[in-house]
């Protein structure tokens, strides 16, 4: 079956512009996660959705970052007024339920470059 | 708070040898899960193996096994009969019982040499 998909695969933007990153989880997976991978910080957890419930936003790096999940499926990570330090690979993962010990299936990532 | 420490930034190993990748962790959660992921140069994150904190036996998945020593807070990955295709970054991660995601270590870059 289809895995986690993310779009775009690459995004180059200018400093100060807004960007939207999209994640389509595996069908039927209720839990969705966003991570960021950069050379300096490694792999960082950003935010978690369980179904349609309101997420805990405390992992987001700044108030320029926001995320939503519509209909318990597709999720969008939005970065406003992008900065050069936002350059990273943004990974999305999904798992069958909110039980923490389920394997998380990762998407291919979106490589964001802020010029 | 949770923390994963991987002390080997890089490793060179001869093909067919056994590889041990170190991972130590710290957590205040009484119940947690430990994971290993492989990330080849293509960038995809591939799940390898999982160990629950209350599991009595060490996890095994094919050529992968997890040497879990709870008292030492250690969860080393063992790869038997290493292959050239095992060359990749390997990440150890922990997940507690809260509504959050995985906490990853910095990773180990494994290179298998013929």
Backbone of each chain as ProteinMPNN parsed JSONL, in Angstrom:
{"seq_chain_A": "XXXXXXXXXXXXXXXXXXXXXXXXXXXXXXXXXXXXXXXXXXXXXXXXXXXXXXXXXXXXXXXXXXXXXXXXXXXXXXXXXXXXXXXXXXXXXXXXXXXXXXXXXXXXXXXXXXX", "coords_chain_A": {"N_chain_A": [[0.815, -1.192, 0.0], [0.204, 2.39, -0.116], [2.672, 4.585, 1.155], [3.665, 7.068, 3.579], [3.275, 10.255, 2.264], [4.839, 13.248, 1.122], [4.797, 16.686, 0.264], [6.01, 19.79, -1.102], [8.806, 17.94, -2.559], [11.142, 19.28, -2.6], [11.893, 22.614, -1.658], [12.635, 25.848, -2.386], [13.07, 29.0, -1.089], [12.736, 32.524, -0.504], [14.164, 34.472, 2.088], [11.911, 35.584, 4.552], [9.583, 34.956, 3.223], [6.493, 33.045, 3.255], [5.923, 29.554, 3.781], [4.354, 26.433, 2.919], [4.101, 23.143, 3.95], [3.247, 19.872, 3.111], [1.661, 16.894, 4.326], [0.674, 13.604, 3.756], [-0.662, 11.103, 5.51], [-0.354, 7.518, 6.124], [-3.176, 5.7, 5.117], [-5.734, 5.402, 7.474], [-4.096, 5.621, 9.662], [-3.961, 7.11, 12.775], [-2.313, 8.728, 14.244], [-0.04, 11.393, 13.799], [3.057, 12.849, 13.048], [5.418, 15.53, 13.087], [8.743, 16.228, 12.232], [12.009, 17.751, 12.305], [15.014, 17.825, 10.509], [18.269, 18.746, 10.71], [21.658, 19.779, 10.039], [22.903, 21.002, 12.187], [21.232, 20.64, 14.433], [20.356, 18.043, 14.417], [17.866, 15.459, 14.554], [14.757, 16.676, 15.308], [11.818, 16.665, 17.227], [8.736, 18.123, 16.385], [5.825, 18.478, 16.414], [2.75, 16.826, 17.277], [-0.088, 15.021, 16.254], [-3.08, 13.534, 17.301], [-5.529, 11.995, 15.828], [-8.119, 14.272, 15.392], [-7.573, 15.883, 17.461], [-6.545, 18.739, 19.405], [-3.237, 19.789, 19.035], [-0.196, 19.551, 21.016], [1.72, 22.307, 21.106], [4.177, 22.936, 22.02], [6.636, 22.016, 21.175], [7.268, 23.303, 18.851], [9.552, 25.4, 17.105], [9.353, 28.213, 17.069], [7.005, 30.987, 17.198], [6.463, 31.412, 14.588], [5.959, 29.108, 13.375], [3.385, 26.861, 12.542], [0.823, 24.367, 12.62], [-1.619, 22.256, 11.158], [-4.258, 19.845, 11.06], [-6.45, 18.391, 8.968], [-9.624, 16.896, 9.0], [-8.658, 14.677, 10.279], [-6.685, 13.565, 8.756], [-4.827, 14.602, 6.305], [-2.046, 16.762, 6.837], [-0.741, 20.043, 7.38], [2.169, 21.891, 7.584], [3.08, 25.058, 8.406], [5.296, 27.685, 7.809], [5.944, 30.875, 8.684], [7.27, 33.953, 7.464], [9.954, 33.098, 6.745], [13.225, 32.159, 7.884], [16.815, 31.928, 7.513], [17.786, 29.994, 9.215], [15.759, 28.198, 9.269], [16.148, 26.417, 7.293], [16.196, 23.09, 6.408], [15.508, 19.537, 6.496], [12.223, 18.543, 6.497], [10.401, 16.207, 8.106], [7.716, 13.956, 8.023], [5.721, 11.708, 9.885], [3.699, 8.795, 10.434], [1.557, 6.789, 12.515], [-0.225, 3.816, 13.552], [-1.868, 4.294, 15.798], [-2.39, 6.302, 18.731], [-0.881, 5.14, 20.618], [2.189, 5.123, 22.186], [4.21, 3.325, 21.524], [4.096, 2.305, 19.07], [5.484, 1.59, 15.874], [6.73, 4.246, 13.937], [6.037, 5.4, 10.755], [7.878, 6.86, 8.288], [7.774, 9.638, 6.023], [9.234, 10.731, 2.833], [10.248, 13.235, 3.209], [10.561, 16.859, 3.102], [12.766, 18.993, 1.619], [13.794, 22.007, 2.68], [15.024, 25.057, 1.66], [16.182, 28.127, 2.575], [16.901, 31.127, 1.22]], "CA_chain_A": [[0.0, 0.0, 0.0], [0.917, 3.649, -0.182], [3.297, 5.024, 2.386], [3.488, 8.485, 3.889], [3.775, 11.104, 1.187], [5.058, 14.637, 1.486], [5.014, 17.573, -0.87], [6.876, 19.352, -2.199], [9.997, 17.226, -2.11], [12.135, 20.342, -2.41], [11.34, 23.962, -1.7], [13.592, 26.932, -2.209], [12.312, 30.225, -0.883], [13.522, 33.673, -0.057], [13.959, 34.875, 3.468], [10.752, 36.428, 4.765], [8.385, 34.389, 2.589], [5.796, 31.965, 3.955], [5.897, 28.273, 3.062], [3.455, 25.392, 3.421], [4.565, 21.789, 3.689], [2.079, 18.995, 3.224], [1.901, 15.485, 4.657], [-0.431, 12.666, 3.646], [-0.266, 9.902, 6.265], [-0.891, 6.241, 5.663], [-4.615, 5.631, 5.359], [-6.123, 4.702, 8.693], [-3.227, 5.979, 10.778], [-4.561, 8.23, 13.501], [-1.264, 9.577, 14.822], [0.808, 12.043, 12.795], [4.156, 13.565, 13.692], [6.342, 16.332, 12.276], [10.111, 16.348, 12.738], [12.921, 18.545, 11.486], [16.376, 17.286, 10.526], [19.26, 19.702, 10.215], [23.025, 19.402, 10.404], [23.265, 21.534, 13.491], [20.349, 20.207, 15.523], [19.957, 16.645, 14.304], [16.438, 15.204, 14.376], [13.982, 17.288, 16.384], [10.361, 16.527, 17.199], [8.064, 19.429, 16.323], [4.429, 18.488, 16.835], [2.074, 15.529, 17.179], [-1.548, 15.034, 16.177], [-3.798, 12.279, 17.48], [-6.83, 12.243, 15.215], [-8.403, 15.696, 15.191], [-7.405, 16.598, 18.722], [-5.622, 19.878, 19.379], [-1.892, 19.313, 19.346], [0.69, 20.271, 21.926], [2.57, 23.1, 20.216], [5.362, 23.387, 22.742], [7.85, 21.61, 20.481], [7.522, 24.142, 17.683], [10.723, 26.234, 17.422], [8.986, 29.617, 17.29], [5.593, 31.247, 16.858], [6.321, 31.489, 13.129], [5.588, 27.765, 12.942], [2.061, 26.393, 12.927], [0.451, 23.14, 11.928], [-2.997, 21.83, 11.316], [-4.597, 18.561, 10.464], [-7.856, 18.475, 8.581], [-10.341, 15.633, 8.832], [-7.909, 13.567, 10.849], [-5.826, 12.933, 7.756], [-3.751, 15.435, 5.776], [-1.536, 17.808, 7.717], [0.055, 21.098, 6.766], [3.075, 22.648, 8.455], [3.287, 26.375, 7.816], [6.348, 28.519, 8.393], [5.777, 32.26, 8.252], [8.455, 34.829, 7.503], [11.058, 32.141, 6.876], [14.578, 32.608, 8.171], [17.811, 30.99, 7.0], [17.936, 28.872, 10.147], [14.666, 27.245, 9.042], [16.59, 25.463, 6.273], [16.294, 21.754, 6.996], [14.568, 18.567, 5.931], [11.059, 18.393, 7.368], [9.921, 14.834, 7.978], [6.415, 13.627, 8.595], [5.575, 10.282, 10.17], [2.388, 8.424, 10.967], [1.504, 5.478, 13.147], [-1.616, 3.347, 13.564], [-2.678, 4.852, 16.868], [-1.632, 7.185, 19.591], [-0.037, 4.394, 21.556], [3.527, 5.626, 21.873], [5.239, 2.366, 21.173], [3.958, 1.846, 17.694], [6.446, 2.059, 14.888], [6.358, 5.396, 13.137], [6.414, 5.278, 9.354], [8.297, 8.183, 7.855], [7.73, 10.042, 4.63], [10.543, 11.027, 2.237], [10.72, 14.535, 3.659], [10.631, 18.059, 2.255], [14.003, 19.745, 1.862], [13.523, 23.449, 2.603], [16.198, 25.923, 1.604], [15.82, 29.541, 2.669], [18.037, 31.913, 0.722]], "C_chain_A": [[0.853, 1.248, 0.0], [1.482, 3.993, 1.178], [2.947, 6.469, 2.668], [4.051, 9.298, 2.726], [3.87, 12.55, 1.659], [5.28, 15.453, 0.218], [5.201, 19.007, -0.384], [8.069, 18.555, -1.676], [11.132, 18.209, -1.844], [11.438, 21.687, -2.498], [12.459, 24.952, -1.437], [12.801, 28.22, -2.104], [13.244, 31.334, -0.423], [13.184, 33.99, 1.391], [12.766, 35.832, 3.566], [9.462, 35.923, 4.134], [7.769, 33.309, 3.484], [5.857, 30.695, 3.107], [4.913, 27.327, 3.732], [3.988, 24.038, 2.992], [3.407, 20.84, 3.987], [2.496, 17.566, 3.529], [0.607, 14.705, 4.517], [-0.043, 11.386, 4.376], [-0.802, 8.633, 5.611], [-2.363, 6.168, 6.044], [-4.915, 4.818, 6.605], [-5.24, 5.001, 9.893], [-3.787, 7.218, 11.468], [-3.516, 9.197, 14.061], [-0.364, 10.113, 13.71], [1.824, 12.916, 13.505], [4.91, 14.392, 12.648], [7.681, 16.413, 13.008], [10.898, 17.258, 11.793], [14.31, 17.948, 11.623], [17.314, 18.299, 9.911], [20.623, 19.288, 10.711], [23.348, 19.834, 11.823], [22.498, 20.92, 14.656], [19.974, 18.735, 15.46], [18.47, 16.53, 14.051], [15.668, 15.744, 15.572], [12.503, 17.023, 16.164], [9.732, 17.916, 17.228], [6.663, 19.388, 16.928], [3.79, 17.14, 16.524], [0.576, 15.753, 17.148], [-2.069, 13.63, 16.459], [-5.221, 12.54, 16.98], [-6.997, 13.73, 14.942], [-8.121, 16.525, 16.424], [-6.372, 17.708, 18.588], [-4.242, 19.422, 19.806], [-1.216, 20.132, 20.435], [1.723, 20.993, 21.068], [3.904, 23.469, 20.854], [6.67, 23.002, 22.061], [8.181, 22.453, 19.272], [8.607, 25.166, 18.027], [10.388, 27.698, 17.691], [7.529, 29.799, 16.902], [5.398, 31.472, 15.367], [5.866, 30.139, 12.56], [4.173, 27.455, 13.422], [1.756, 25.145, 12.124], [-1.015, 22.871, 12.163], [-3.192, 20.493, 10.636], [-6.09, 18.564, 10.209], [-8.443, 17.08, 8.42], [-9.592, 14.438, 9.366], [-6.98, 12.893, 9.875], [-4.672, 13.852, 7.378], [-3.35, 16.504, 6.782], [-0.701, 18.799, 6.925], [0.888, 21.771, 7.841], [3.37, 23.961, 7.743], [4.384, 27.112, 8.565], [6.181, 29.915, 7.812], [7.106, 32.999, 8.36], [9.731, 33.988, 7.688], [12.397, 32.835, 7.096], [15.558, 31.549, 7.666], [17.978, 29.789, 7.926], [16.792, 27.865, 10.049], [15.044, 26.207, 7.989], [16.856, 24.108, 6.918], [15.453, 20.811, 6.141], [13.449, 18.375, 6.945], [10.431, 17.032, 7.074], [8.568, 14.687, 8.658], [6.377, 12.117, 8.826], [4.161, 10.012, 10.657], [2.487, 7.055, 11.621], [0.049, 5.108, 13.373], [-2.473, 3.966, 14.661], [-1.797, 5.738, 17.71], [-0.795, 6.463, 20.614], [1.42, 4.682, 21.23], [4.479, 4.591, 21.31], [5.041, 1.749, 19.808], [5.069, 2.405, 16.831], [5.881, 3.263, 14.155], [6.91, 5.204, 11.73], [6.689, 6.674, 8.818], [8.078, 8.394, 6.361], [9.115, 10.4, 4.123], [11.09, 12.396, 2.626], [10.571, 15.635, 2.623], [11.913, 18.796, 2.621], [13.713, 21.216, 1.627], [14.843, 24.209, 2.638], [15.724, 27.365, 1.597], [17.046, 30.371, 2.296], [18.123, 33.275, 1.399]], "O_chain_A": [[2.078, 1.177, 0.103], [0.867, 3.734, 2.212], [2.033, 7.025, 2.061], [5.166, 9.053, 2.267], [3.081, 13.006, 2.486], [5.864, 14.981, -0.758], [4.62, 19.4, 0.627], [8.304, 18.51, -0.468], [11.972, 17.989, -0.971], [10.521, 21.882, -3.297], [13.136, 24.9, -0.411], [11.949, 28.497, -2.948], [14.38, 31.096, -0.012], [12.056, 33.794, 1.844], [12.631, 36.762, 2.77], [8.375, 36.398, 4.465], [8.435, 32.741, 4.349], [5.845, 30.753, 1.877], [4.669, 27.401, 4.937], [4.287, 23.817, 1.818], [2.691, 20.99, 4.977], [3.53, 17.086, 3.065], [-0.423, 15.08, 5.076], [0.826, 10.654, 3.904], [-1.597, 8.682, 4.673], [-2.746, 6.53, 7.156], [-4.423, 3.703, 6.776], [-5.599, 4.671, 11.023], [-4.052, 8.236, 10.829], [-3.822, 10.361, 14.319], [0.022, 9.381, 12.799], [1.492, 13.634, 14.449], [5.022, 14.002, 11.486], [7.744, 16.632, 14.218], [10.505, 17.495, 10.651], [14.738, 17.604, 12.725], [17.178, 18.668, 8.744], [20.742, 18.54, 11.681], [23.998, 19.102, 12.569], [23.053, 20.707, 15.735], [19.33, 18.23, 16.38], [17.875, 17.395, 13.409], [15.894, 15.326, 16.707], [11.999, 17.143, 15.047], [10.146, 18.778, 18.002], [6.345, 20.158, 17.834], [4.229, 16.414, 15.632], [0.034, 16.558, 17.905], [-1.555, 12.652, 15.916], [-6.007, 13.223, 17.637], [-6.132, 14.366, 14.339], [-8.391, 17.726, 16.448], [-5.452, 17.631, 17.773], [-4.092, 18.744, 20.823], [-1.618, 21.258, 20.731], [2.515, 20.351, 20.379], [4.675, 24.236, 20.278], [7.708, 23.601, 22.341], [9.273, 22.33, 18.717], [8.589, 25.741, 19.115], [11.081, 28.353, 18.47], [6.897, 28.897, 16.353], [4.273, 31.7, 14.924], [5.442, 30.051, 11.408], [3.812, 27.749, 14.561], [2.356, 24.9, 11.077], [-1.578, 23.204, 13.206], [-2.418, 20.075, 9.775], [-6.891, 18.722, 11.13], [-7.848, 16.203, 7.794], [-9.853, 13.306, 8.96], [-6.527, 11.775, 10.12], [-3.648, 13.875, 8.061], [-4.188, 17.073, 7.481], [-0.049, 18.45, 5.942], [0.369, 22.172, 8.882], [3.855, 23.968, 6.611], [4.397, 27.156, 9.796], [6.265, 30.11, 6.6], [7.938, 32.712, 9.22], [10.472, 34.156, 8.656], [12.662, 33.92, 6.581], [15.171, 30.407, 7.421], [18.278, 28.687, 7.467], [16.842, 26.803, 10.669], [14.331, 25.219, 7.813], [17.645, 23.998, 7.857], [14.783, 21.227, 5.197], [13.703, 18.078, 8.113], [9.994, 16.75, 5.959], [8.329, 15.235, 9.734], [6.939, 11.348, 8.047], [3.507, 10.89, 11.221], [3.383, 6.268, 11.318], [-0.82, 5.98, 13.386], [-3.677, 4.145, 14.478], [-0.608, 5.903, 17.437], [-0.078, 7.09, 21.394], [1.838, 4.495, 20.087], [5.468, 4.952, 20.674], [5.725, 0.797, 19.432], [5.532, 3.529, 17.024], [4.703, 3.294, 13.799], [8.085, 4.89, 11.539], [5.835, 7.558, 8.887], [8.182, 7.469, 5.556], [10.077, 10.379, 4.891], [12.265, 12.683, 2.398], [10.469, 15.373, 1.424], [12.122, 19.174, 3.774], [13.419, 21.625, 0.504], [15.665, 24.019, 3.535], [14.961, 27.775, 0.723], [18.08, 30.323, 2.962], [19.022, 34.06, 1.095]]}, "seq_chain_B": "XXXXXXXXXXXXXXXXXXXXXXXXXXXXXXXXXXXXXXXXXXXXXXXXXXXXXXXXXXXXXXXXXXXXXXXXXXXXXXXXXXXXXXXXXXXXXXXXXXXXXXXXXXXXXXXXXX", "coords_chain_B": {"N_chain_B": [[11.992, 14.899, 30.797], [13.747, 13.511, 28.02], [16.62, 11.745, 26.849], [18.961, 10.756, 24.392], [22.014, 9.173, 23.841], [24.492, 8.723, 21.538], [27.551, 7.542, 21.087], [29.323, 7.07, 19.065], [30.317, 8.655, 16.382], [31.094, 7.867, 13.835], [31.745, 4.792, 12.068], [33.87, 2.298, 10.77], [33.641, -0.791, 9.247], [34.493, -4.116, 8.441], [33.088, -6.016, 5.803], [30.777, -8.627, 6.539], [31.421, -8.829, 9.187], [30.425, -8.632, 12.673], [28.493, -5.979, 13.887], [28.309, -3.529, 16.386], [26.355, -1.011, 17.552], [26.377, 1.695, 19.671], [24.138, 2.853, 22.221], [22.9, 4.883, 24.69], [20.511, 5.881, 27.148], [18.347, 8.289, 28.732], [15.692, 8.805, 30.881], [12.716, 9.9, 32.542], [10.382, 8.645, 32.502], [8.399, 5.912, 33.568], [7.692, 3.905, 31.882], [8.557, 3.07, 28.624], [9.582, 3.173, 25.152], [12.069, 1.894, 22.982], [13.781, 2.566, 19.983], [15.298, 1.758, 16.847], [16.416, 3.295, 13.925], [17.245, 3.317, 10.459], [18.988, 5.324, 8.171], [19.603, 5.635, 4.975], [21.715, 7.052, 2.364], [19.844, 8.057, 0.654], [17.964, 9.268, 2.21], [15.557, 8.385, 3.33], [13.812, 7.269, 6.255], [14.117, 4.312, 7.894], [12.512, 1.916, 9.717], [13.935, -0.296, 12.08], [13.996, -1.891, 14.496], [12.392, -2.55, 17.645], [12.175, -2.062, 21.184], [10.496, -2.666, 24.118], [10.238, -1.185, 27.359], [9.461, -2.888, 29.351], [9.747, -5.342, 28.298], [10.822, -8.661, 28.533], [12.619, -10.109, 27.095], [15.341, -9.639, 24.808], [14.88, -7.787, 21.828], [14.613, -9.073, 18.496], [15.141, -8.941, 14.976], [15.449, -10.447, 12.204], [18.625, -9.964, 10.921], [19.125, -8.103, 12.798], [19.509, -7.267, 16.2], [18.69, -6.265, 19.505], [20.532, -5.257, 22.169], [19.528, -5.025, 25.165], [20.007, -3.44, 28.154], [18.675, -2.724, 30.914], [19.257, -1.743, 33.496], [21.633, -0.446, 33.09], [20.796, 1.424, 31.36], [20.987, 1.094, 28.587], [20.895, 0.423, 25.106], [21.92, -1.146, 22.81], [22.439, -1.639, 19.323], [22.799, -4.543, 17.433], [24.219, -5.791, 14.565], [24.327, -8.545, 12.638], [26.538, -10.412, 10.495], [27.4, -8.346, 8.579], [26.59, -6.295, 5.72], [27.346, -4.714, 2.551], [25.236, -3.064, 1.907], [24.366, -2.203, 4.334], [25.545, 0.122, 4.978], [25.041, 3.291, 6.202], [23.333, 5.971, 7.986], [22.599, 5.513, 11.406], [20.086, 5.704, 13.762], [19.264, 5.932, 17.141], [16.384, 5.962, 19.196], [13.953, 7.209, 21.552], [10.77, 6.796, 23.098], [8.48, 8.054, 25.272], [5.675, 7.897, 27.512], [4.121, 10.061, 27.012], [2.318, 12.663, 25.197], [3.974, 13.108, 22.842], [6.715, 13.118, 20.478], [9.273, 11.017, 19.034], [12.45, 11.023, 20.628], [15.537, 11.552, 19.361], [18.909, 10.272, 18.998], [22.17, 11.584, 18.051], [23.104, 10.057, 16.037], [24.903, 7.433, 14.246], [27.314, 7.086, 11.813], [27.651, 4.523, 9.753], [29.931, 2.668, 7.926], [30.372, 0.109, 5.72], [32.941, -1.868, 4.659], [34.322, -3.518, 1.791]], "CA_chain_B": [[12.819, 15.057, 29.597], [14.41, 12.279, 27.587], [17.857, 11.994, 26.132], [19.641, 9.62, 23.777], [23.419, 9.443, 23.555], [25.189, 7.785, 20.654], [28.925, 8.022, 21.261], [30.141, 6.742, 17.896], [29.873, 9.45, 15.227], [31.334, 7.104, 12.619], [32.371, 3.48, 12.237], [34.234, 1.545, 9.578], [33.596, -2.209, 9.59], [34.664, -5.026, 7.305], [31.916, -6.811, 5.42], [30.52, -9.911, 7.196], [31.672, -8.749, 10.621], [29.324, -8.21, 13.539], [28.57, -4.553, 14.213], [27.564, -3.095, 17.566], [26.19, 0.438, 17.616], [26.057, 2.007, 21.059], [23.07, 3.795, 22.536], [22.459, 4.986, 26.076], [19.355, 6.767, 27.215], [17.941, 8.793, 30.032], [14.28, 9.159, 30.873], [12.024, 9.848, 33.828], [9.163, 7.87, 32.313], [8.537, 4.542, 34.059], [7.45, 3.014, 30.759], [9.052, 3.74, 27.414], [9.976, 2.301, 24.05], [13.342, 2.234, 22.329], [13.705, 2.283, 18.553], [16.427, 2.022, 15.971], [16.084, 3.601, 12.538], [18.347, 3.405, 9.505], [18.77, 6.362, 7.163], [20.608, 5.582, 3.904], [22.002, 8.344, 1.729], [18.618, 8.521, -0.007], [17.257, 10.12, 3.155], [14.383, 7.795, 3.976], [13.986, 6.71, 7.592], [13.642, 2.938, 7.845], [12.419, 1.303, 11.04], [14.651, -1.559, 12.177], [13.708, -2.738, 15.633], [11.777, -1.881, 18.792], [12.274, -2.744, 22.479], [9.72, -2.061, 25.177], [10.993, -1.154, 28.611], [9.066, -4.014, 30.2], [9.971, -6.615, 27.601], [11.786, -9.479, 29.255], [13.629, -10.617, 26.176], [15.876, -8.712, 23.822], [14.199, -7.851, 20.541], [15.382, -9.493, 17.322], [14.467, -8.83, 13.685], [16.385, -10.883, 11.179], [20.035, -9.779, 11.295], [19.214, -7.071, 13.83], [19.086, -7.56, 17.558], [18.88, -5.148, 20.417], [21.098, -5.668, 23.444], [18.876, -4.121, 26.106], [20.447, -3.574, 29.54], [17.859, -1.69, 31.534], [19.935, -1.154, 34.653], [22.672, 0.427, 32.572], [20.13, 2.333, 30.421], [21.724, 0.868, 27.351], [20.083, -0.259, 24.082], [22.809, -1.228, 21.662], [21.99, -2.387, 18.148], [23.779, -5.494, 16.918], [23.951, -6.24, 13.2], [25.159, -9.717, 12.354], [26.887, -10.648, 9.089], [27.166, -7.053, 7.936], [26.603, -6.267, 4.26], [27.642, -3.389, 2.014], [24.004, -2.282, 1.939], [24.111, -1.704, 5.689], [26.162, 1.444, 5.11], [23.973, 4.28, 6.397], [23.249, 6.551, 9.33], [21.728, 4.753, 12.302], [19.6, 6.541, 14.852], [18.564, 5.364, 18.281], [15.351, 6.901, 19.618], [13.14, 6.793, 22.689], [9.437, 7.382, 23.158], [7.867, 7.831, 26.561], [4.233, 7.71, 27.486], [3.432, 11.326, 26.822], [1.835, 13.032, 23.863], [5.064, 13.738, 22.103], [7.294, 12.243, 19.473], [10.523, 10.343, 19.335], [13.675, 11.776, 20.879], [16.603, 10.859, 18.643], [20.306, 10.58, 19.203], [22.827, 12.284, 16.949], [23.326, 9.087, 14.972], [26.209, 6.849, 13.938], [27.493, 6.855, 10.377], [28.286, 3.218, 9.583], [30.411, 2.361, 6.57], [30.805, -1.278, 5.586], [33.973, -1.956, 3.631], [34.459, -4.88, 1.229]], "C_chain_B": [[13.513, 13.731, 29.286], [15.653, 12.634, 26.795], [18.428, 10.691, 25.604], [21.074, 10.025, 23.469], [23.982, 8.325, 22.68], [26.626, 8.291, 20.552], [29.821, 7.778, 20.05], [29.664, 7.569, 16.696], [30.03, 8.68, 13.921], [32.023, 5.798, 12.927], [32.682, 2.895, 10.876], [34.32, 0.081, 9.991], [33.79, -3.019, 8.32], [33.377, -5.819, 7.069], [31.953, -8.169, 6.13], [30.844, -9.899, 8.693], [30.398, -8.375, 11.366], [29.56, -6.752, 13.936], [27.749, -4.289, 15.47], [27.55, -1.577, 17.597], [25.666, 0.801, 19.002], [24.93, 3.029, 21.182], [22.816, 3.751, 24.033], [21.364, 6.034, 26.147], [19.13, 7.238, 28.638], [16.493, 9.219, 29.92], [13.733, 9.098, 32.279], [10.719, 9.073, 33.717], [9.36, 6.447, 32.816], [8.372, 3.512, 32.95], [7.837, 3.735, 29.481], [9.377, 2.694, 26.356], [11.252, 2.81, 23.419], [13.303, 1.743, 20.892], [15.07, 2.495, 17.912], [15.892, 2.235, 14.555], [17.365, 3.684, 11.729], [18.009, 4.489, 8.491], [19.88, 6.272, 6.119], [20.789, 6.973, 3.293], [20.791, 8.897, 0.987], [17.741, 9.366, 0.913], [16.048, 9.499, 3.836], [14.747, 7.224, 5.348], [13.326, 5.332, 7.62], [13.664, 2.362, 9.252], [13.125, -0.043, 11.032], [14.117, -2.448, 13.281], [13.202, -1.902, 16.79], [11.944, -2.744, 20.044], [11.435, -1.991, 23.494], [10.447, -2.165, 26.503], [10.642, -2.316, 29.531], [9.226, -5.36, 29.514], [11.081, -7.387, 28.305], [12.926, -9.949, 28.367], [14.107, -9.519, 25.243], [15.177, -8.917, 22.487], [15.152, -8.335, 19.444], [14.506, -9.346, 16.085], [15.477, -9.196, 12.615], [17.827, -10.743, 11.647], [20.226, -8.736, 12.4], [18.774, -7.617, 15.18], [19.422, -6.371, 18.432], [19.372, -5.692, 21.74], [20.626, -4.675, 24.504], [19.355, -4.422, 27.513], [19.814, -2.422, 30.313], [18.583, -0.987, 32.675], [21.027, -0.178, 34.219], [22.11, 1.471, 31.612], [20.849, 2.302, 29.073], [20.847, 0.063, 26.389], [20.881, -0.347, 22.793], [22.202, -2.065, 20.545], [23.127, -3.289, 17.673], [23.329, -5.94, 15.529], [24.89, -7.402, 12.905], [25.429, -9.794, 10.848], [26.673, -9.394, 8.254], [27.363, -7.147, 6.417], [26.898, -4.844, 3.796], [26.417, -2.477, 2.089], [23.625, -1.78, 3.324], [24.736, -0.336, 5.915], [25.066, 2.509, 5.132], [24.193, 4.98, 7.726], [22.274, 5.713, 10.147], [21.379, 5.631, 13.502], [18.894, 5.685, 15.9], [17.551, 6.407, 18.76], [14.558, 6.317, 20.771], [11.799, 7.498, 22.627], [8.842, 7.035, 24.503], [6.361, 7.727, 26.428], [3.449, 8.969, 27.224], [3.004, 11.559, 25.393], [2.925, 13.782, 23.125], [5.645, 12.723, 21.133], [8.541, 11.559, 19.975], [11.613, 11.369, 19.652], [14.818, 10.956, 20.293], [17.979, 11.212, 19.186], [20.882, 11.25, 17.971], [23.153, 11.35, 15.78], [24.759, 8.6, 14.881], [26.266, 6.585, 12.447], [28.31, 5.577, 10.201], [28.684, 3.032, 8.129], [30.953, 0.944, 6.579], [31.773, -1.347, 4.409], [34.106, -3.377, 3.103], [35.769, -5.519, 1.631]], "O_chain_B": [[13.818, 12.944, 30.182], [15.727, 13.684, 26.156], [18.387, 9.659, 26.274], [21.318, 11.091, 22.904], [23.948, 7.149, 23.04], [26.873, 9.357, 19.988], [30.962, 8.239, 20.024], [28.682, 7.194, 16.056], [29.212, 8.814, 13.011], [32.776, 5.682, 13.894], [31.877, 2.977, 9.948], [34.99, -0.254, 10.967], [33.304, -2.645, 7.252], [32.688, -6.228, 8.003], [33.013, -8.773, 6.297], [30.563, -10.875, 9.388], [29.435, -7.877, 10.785], [30.675, -6.354, 14.274], [26.625, -4.775, 15.598], [28.599, -0.936, 17.66], [24.643, 0.281, 19.449], [24.792, 3.937, 20.362], [22.543, 2.684, 24.584], [21.296, 6.947, 25.325], [19.646, 6.671, 29.601], [16.111, 9.913, 28.977], [14.223, 8.337, 33.114], [10.028, 8.867, 34.714], [10.384, 5.831, 32.524], [8.852, 2.384, 33.063], [7.473, 4.895, 29.288], [9.437, 1.496, 26.634], [11.482, 4.017, 23.337], [12.846, 0.633, 20.619], [15.879, 3.299, 18.374], [15.052, 1.484, 14.059], [18.421, 4.065, 12.234], [16.879, 4.566, 8.009], [20.981, 6.775, 6.345], [20.107, 7.93, 3.66], [20.73, 10.097, 0.72], [16.87, 10.097, 0.442], [15.56, 10.04, 4.828], [15.866, 6.756, 5.558], [12.122, 5.207, 7.398], [14.71, 2.324, 9.9], [12.95, -0.84, 10.11], [13.817, -3.619, 13.05], [13.524, -0.72, 16.916], [11.868, -3.972, 19.988], [11.645, -0.796, 23.705], [11.185, -3.12, 26.743], [11.436, -2.687, 30.395], [8.881, -6.398, 30.08], [12.135, -6.839, 28.628], [14.049, -10.158, 28.826], [13.366, -8.586, 24.93], [14.915, -10.043, 22.065], [16.346, -8.038, 19.468], [13.3, -9.588, 16.126], [16.264, -8.359, 12.175], [18.214, -11.334, 12.655], [21.34, -8.514, 12.874], [17.784, -8.341, 15.278], [20.318, -5.583, 18.133], [18.695, -6.506, 22.368], [21.239, -3.628, 24.714], [19.144, -5.523, 28.02], [20.34, -1.31, 30.36], [18.52, 0.236, 32.795], [21.304, 0.801, 34.912], [22.854, 2.31, 31.104], [21.251, 3.325, 28.518], [20.145, -0.86, 26.801], [20.551, 0.305, 21.802], [21.536, -3.071, 20.794], [24.268, -2.849, 17.531], [22.204, -6.405, 15.346], [26.111, -7.244, 12.925], [24.644, -9.301, 10.038], [25.86, -9.385, 7.33], [28.159, -7.935, 5.909], [26.722, -3.887, 4.551], [26.542, -1.272, 2.306], [22.669, -1.018, 3.471], [24.482, 0.299, 6.938], [24.268, 2.614, 4.2], [25.099, 4.643, 8.488], [21.25, 5.26, 9.635], [22.247, 6.212, 14.154], [18.054, 4.842, 15.588], [17.834, 7.605, 18.73], [14.494, 5.101, 20.95], [11.695, 8.637, 22.171], [8.711, 5.859, 24.844], [5.842, 7.493, 25.336], [2.219, 8.938, 27.216], [3.289, 10.762, 24.498], [2.785, 14.969, 22.826], [5.132, 11.614, 20.988], [8.824, 11.526, 21.173], [11.69, 12.432, 19.035], [15.037, 9.809, 20.682], [18.194, 12.286, 19.749], [20.187, 11.461, 16.977], [23.442, 11.805, 14.673], [25.694, 9.244, 15.359], [25.38, 5.942, 11.884], [29.511, 5.556, 10.467], [27.875, 3.217, 7.219], [31.866, 0.614, 7.336], [31.447, -0.928, 3.298], [34.015, -4.336, 3.869], [36.045, -6.655, 1.248]]}, "name": "protein", "num_of_chains": 2, "seq": "XXXXXXXXXXXXXXXXXXXXXXXXXXXXXXXXXXXXXXXXXXXXXXXXXXXXXXXXXXXXXXXXXXXXXXXXXXXXXXXXXXXXXXXXXXXXXXXXXXXXXXXXXXXXXXXXXXXXXXXXXXXXXXXXXXXXXXXXXXXXXXXXXXXXXXXXXXXXXXXXXXXXXXXXXXXXXXXXXXXXXXXXXXXXXXXXXXXXXXXXXXXXXXXXXXXXXXXXXXXXXXXXXXXXX"}
